[in-house]
């Protein structure tokens, strides 16, 4: 079983230069976790490029072997450092965690 963890954030800043810097810092912080946390199977971070007033600004899509692996990632001290920064600059967060279905017949 693979758990896919999808989180998106809307930044609180209204200045586009500030938002760009914050989005880049979030992206870089999250990407830095890949070599540090062995439970991460895959991890991508995207910065929104369309409809900036409507869409969230940053998205994380990451895969873990199971719920326990995701829980270890969430509790990891390096992840907590990145999350502390994210919480300091966001206005909104959404998340979805689901079992990734694999169908080789499609």
One Martini backbone bead per residue (centre of mass of N, CA, C, O) as a GRO file, in nm:
protein
  106
    1UNK     BB    1   0.098   0.035   0.021
    2UNK     BB    2   0.021   0.375  -0.073
    3UNK     BB    3   0.072   0.702   0.048
    4UNK     BB    4  -0.080   1.003  -0.039
    5UNK     BB    5   0.050   1.340   0.009
    6UNK     BB    6  -0.153   1.640   0.002
    7UNK     BB    7  -0.039   1.984  -0.001
    8UNK     BB    8  -0.172   2.319   0.044
    9UNK     BB    9  -0.084   2.675   0.003
   10UNK     BB   10  -0.165   2.998   0.129
   11UNK     BB   11  -0.039   3.295   0.126
   12UNK     BB   12  -0.041   3.598   0.309
   13UNK     BB   13   0.091   3.755   0.115
   14UNK     BB   14   0.069   4.028  -0.136
   15UNK     BB   15   0.346   4.045  -0.227
   16UNK     BB   16   0.502   3.901  -0.492
   17UNK     BB   17   0.798   3.891  -0.395
   18UNK     BB   18   0.742   3.763  -0.122
   19UNK     BB   19   0.593   3.512  -0.224
   20UNK     BB   20   0.827   3.401  -0.394
   21UNK     BB   21   1.026   3.366  -0.159
   22UNK     BB   22   0.847   3.182   0.017
   23UNK     BB   23   0.798   2.957  -0.188
   24UNK     BB   24   1.097   2.885  -0.227
   25UNK     BB   25   1.151   2.814   0.071
   26UNK     BB   26   0.951   2.587   0.089
   27UNK     BB   27   1.058   2.414  -0.138
   28UNK     BB   28   1.350   2.382  -0.032
   29UNK     BB   29   1.277   2.260   0.242
   30UNK     BB   30   1.127   2.009   0.141
   31UNK     BB   31   1.352   1.897  -0.051
   32UNK     BB   32   1.565   1.859   0.186
   33UNK     BB   33   1.420   1.591   0.306
   34UNK     BB   34   1.482   1.350   0.124
   35UNK     BB   35   1.778   1.266   0.249
   36UNK     BB   36   1.671   1.266   0.569
   37UNK     BB   37   1.401   1.085   0.498
   38UNK     BB   38   1.344   0.750   0.442
   39UNK     BB   39   1.017   0.747   0.411
   40UNK     BB   40   1.056   0.879   0.146
   41UNK     BB   41   0.966   0.799  -0.185
   42UNK     BB   42   0.826   1.074  -0.274
   43UNK     BB   43   0.889   1.428  -0.387
   44UNK     BB   44   0.691   1.719  -0.456
   45UNK     BB   45   0.719   2.069  -0.564
   46UNK     BB   46   0.490   2.340  -0.627
   47UNK     BB   47   0.448   2.644  -0.808
   48UNK     BB   48   0.230   2.856  -0.891
   49UNK     BB   49   0.124   2.995  -1.237
   50UNK     BB   50  -0.194   3.015  -1.201
   51UNK     BB   51  -0.427   3.195  -1.065
   52UNK     BB   52  -0.325   3.357  -0.795
   53UNK     BB   53  -0.604   3.447  -0.657
   54UNK     BB   54  -0.725   3.138  -0.642
   55UNK     BB   55  -0.484   2.978  -0.591
   56UNK     BB   56  -0.261   2.815  -0.459
   57UNK     BB   57   0.097   2.846  -0.417
   58UNK     BB   58   0.157   2.554  -0.284
   59UNK     BB   59   0.274   2.209  -0.346
   60UNK     BB   60   0.248   1.876  -0.209
   61UNK     BB   61   0.383   1.552  -0.326
   62UNK     BB   62   0.368   1.242  -0.140
   63UNK     BB   63   0.524   0.922  -0.067
   64UNK     BB   64   0.427   0.626   0.128
   65UNK     BB   65   0.405   0.307   0.243
   66UNK     BB   66   0.248   0.422   0.506
   67UNK     BB   67   0.114   0.557   0.786
   68UNK     BB   68   0.373   0.530   0.957
   69UNK     BB   69   0.562   0.681   0.764
   70UNK     BB   70   0.408   0.946   0.773
   71UNK     BB   71   0.430   0.988   1.080
   72UNK     BB   72   0.741   1.004   1.085
   73UNK     BB   73   0.766   1.248   0.904
   74UNK     BB   74   0.596   1.449   1.074
   75UNK     BB   75   0.790   1.398   1.343
   76UNK     BB   76   1.032   1.501   1.223
   77UNK     BB   77   1.254   1.746   1.300
   78UNK     BB   78   1.300   1.860   1.010
   79UNK     BB   79   1.004   1.897   0.941
   80UNK     BB   80   0.933   2.086   1.178
   81UNK     BB   81   1.107   2.322   1.076
   82UNK     BB   82   0.956   2.372   0.813
   83UNK     BB   83   0.673   2.408   0.936
   84UNK     BB   84   0.729   2.660   1.100
   85UNK     BB   85   0.761   2.842   0.858
   86UNK     BB   86   0.499   2.791   0.712
   87UNK     BB   87   0.311   2.890   0.944
   88UNK     BB   88   0.432   3.193   0.931
   89UNK     BB   89   0.310   3.241   0.600
   90UNK     BB   90   0.017   3.143   0.620
   91UNK     BB   91  -0.350   3.129   0.558
   92UNK     BB   92  -0.365   2.834   0.416
   93UNK     BB   93  -0.478   2.480   0.439
   94UNK     BB   94  -0.449   2.169   0.259
   95UNK     BB   95  -0.551   1.810   0.276
   96UNK     BB   96  -0.456   1.480   0.138
   97UNK     BB   97  -0.507   1.128   0.214
   98UNK     BB   98  -0.419   0.838   0.012
   99UNK     BB   99  -0.463   0.556  -0.163
  100UNK     BB  100  -0.266   0.423  -0.404
  101UNK     BB  101  -0.372   0.321  -0.704
  102UNK     BB  102  -0.290   0.028  -0.895
  103UNK     BB  103  -0.333  -0.011  -1.260
  104UNK     BB  104  -0.207  -0.205  -1.520
  105UNK     BB  105  -0.465  -0.184  -1.732
  106UNK     BB  106  -0.436   0.143  -1.803
   0.00000   0.00000   0.00000
